[in-house]
Amino acid sequence: MKGKKISVFSILNYLFLSVLVVVCLIPVLHVIALSFSEKIEAVSGNVGIWPVGFNLSAYRYVMEDAQFWRSLKVTLLRVAIGVPVNIILVILTAYPLSKPNSRFHGRTVFSWFFVFTMLFNGGMIPAYIVISKLKMMNTIWALTLPGAMNVSYMILMMSFFRGIPIELEEAAVIDGANQMQVLLRVFLPLSLPSLATIILFATVANWNVWMDGYLYMNTLDKYPLQTYLATILMESKNNVEALMTPDQLARMSQISEKTIEAAQIFLGALPIMCVYPFLQRYYVKGMVVGSVKG
Amino acid sequence: MTYKKERPGKAAAPKGHFKREYPFYLMMIPGVVFLLIFSYFPMFGIVMAFQDFSPLKSFSGSDWVGLRNFKDMLMLPTFWTVVRNTLMISLSKIVLRLLVPLVIALLLNEIMSIKFKRISQTVFFLPYFLSWAVIGGILRSLFQYDGMVNGILTSLGAERIMFLGSNTWFPVIAIVSDVWKDMGYNMIIFLAAITNVDPALHESAALDGANRRQQAWHITLPTIRPIVVMLLVLSLGSVLSAGMEQILLLYNPMVYESADIIDTLVYRLGLVNHQWSLSAAVGLMKSAISFVLVVFSYRIATKYFDYQVF
């Protein structure tokens, strides 16, 4: 136990992991450095992981970019609508399904109904057609409703509910509570940590996804932030130009400058970067419940 | 599992149950409605793979064409290239996504300094939280023609490489960046599993004279092997999904030959070329094969690893 002598292995181990940490950080640091650098230095490739010719002009440009703010608003709106809808559906379905079969006789049927959606899906094209038939194209609902009933989160919540002693429920029922009251007054207050975990999962997911905005929104001004970032990245391809007014197009050709692009990438990631070290432990908890159960 | 008939009077029982359990049914309604609309409707929508679908005529009005779309699918000049690319990219991702985090977790476990451990965990976990749009932007600034990597290459006297336009490099970048993005997740799972290993095992091994490396090899690894194998088995279902959010963002016609995957083909056929039925057929082929694989992998996982979805 007192093995204080440092072995060759442990030195190499520290060395290897340190190098790996640095290698994993470099790409992120490079983009941050680019965003704070002089435009010419960035274009001529002189920027490494430290800004060259420090200045804020890229950020000043992004701050004045109306589309950036519009997209940020769309993202905030989808989080504000999407996450609560997510959570309500998860809680409502996880509670009955956490009961044993003898207390909820429909459980097996419902379980299969839910699990089957994880096993099979119609694919991108039928989903697209359904969304368009529902007249949800180009509305915030196309971003918030299709994924609202998340079965993985539900399973996570369900396994947490199962850990709550049945005596607590029985006591509440004897006091005259109905099932809804049991859920809201007994189960929910006891599940705040796992509720927090799922809220975080849902928020990060809503913030990060870009595909659905790209598929279901027809105009640039409806794009959530990540879709807008993705569009800038793909600007030279596909039919993105077709969506844009000449004014936006002119703006786009300016945006493709390296430093501005880097600033936008960094700003798009910033909120997550700031909070994730604190979210980590919730994630770890949720993942462990989800994966190392067996 | 099955409900026990505790009371006499079989016929009366279900009704009594329903009376007691109807709040549960009510609570299920919203979730069920959402799944019906957004998961089950599209499942029925796959009938369009057997039609000559046009959005104006919708599902009921479109003509039925039998298996013609599937024949057309097999006739696509790029079809087998796309299948090969999908398998190549996704299998590499699946294997490396387990191996790399496993090695890192084992190495991190040998680190004594808690601070070092925590910092490196945080760094390895960072890209997992970033979106593909952000990661894609980062990758481009690294690998584009006038990007950082090429800057380093020229300063070393080497020639610039069109990484993102090269059929050799693109798949490598796609695979490595995917592993970089998601390795934190499995690393955390493995670390949690390693810390769950009974310390008594290590103590008795140490008494028998095993050093830390031998302990890692003979105790830690065997005890977490089931989790690794289980994750491998469970990832079988995603073998036909090679990472659409990533590839669509980064690829370009120059690298279709090595980077076009089933999902991007479906996307282009359907939403760019409006060959709705053909692209739905390709999508259905993918969903059907994935379904078989998922069911198969769940069965193995349940049988050998006590895994339970529910």
Interface residues (C-beta under 8 A of the other chain):
Chain A: F9 S10 N13 Y14 F16 L17 S18 L20 V21 C24 L25 P27 V28 H30 V31 L34 V43 S44 G45 N46 V47 G48 I88 L89 L92 T93 Y95 P96 L97 K99 N101 S102 R103 F104 H105 G106 F110 S111 F113 F114 V115 T117 M118 L119 F120 N121 G122 G123 M124 I125 P126 A127 Y128 I129 V130 S132 K133 L134 L145 P146 G147 A148 M149 V151 M154 I155 M158 N178 Q179 M180 L183 V204 W207 N208 V209 W210 M211 L215 Q226 T227 L229 A230 I232 L233 M234 K237 N238 N239 K258 E261 A262 Q264 I265 G268 A269 I272 M273 Y276 P277 L279 Q280 Y283 V284 M287 V288 S291 V292 K293 G294
Chain B: M1 T2 Y3 K4 P14 H17 F18 E21 P23 F24 Y25 M27 M28 P30 G31 V32 F34 L35 I37 F38 S39 Y40 F41 P42 M43 F44 G45 I46 M48 P55 S58 I104 L107 L108 E110 I111 M112 F116 I119 S120 Q121 T122 V123 F124 F125 L126 P127 F129 L130 S131 W132 A133 V134 G136 G137 I138 L139 R140 S141 L142 D146 G147 M148 N150 G151 T154 W180 Y185 I188 I189 A192 A193 N196 R212 R213 P226 I227 M230 L231 G237 M244 E245 L248 L249 N252 D263 V266 Y267 G270 L271 V272 W276 S279 A280 G283 L284 K286 S287 S290 F291 V294 V295 Y298 F305 D306 Y307 Q308 V309 F310
